[in-house]
């Protein structure tokens, strides 16, 4: 029974990871990790600022997105 729980937990985490990646929910976390690693001297954007800049970039270059 414990093995089933561990397997179910791993499957759930894998599905959650996939859905977050597909929907873009992980983009801000990825941005923060990048900023910490590559630009530790910079103050990162807030989540709100990040998404505002992200959508502004998409609007400026609509050919870069699928829909």
Number of C-alpha atoms within 10 A of each C-alpha: 6 7 8 9 10 11 12 12 12 12 12 12 12 12 12 12 13 13 13 13 12 11 9 10 12 14 17 17 11 11 15 18 14 13 16 14 10 10 12 11 9 9 10 16 14 11 14 10 10 16 14 12 13 14 11 12 12 13 12 10 10 11 9 10 8 5 5
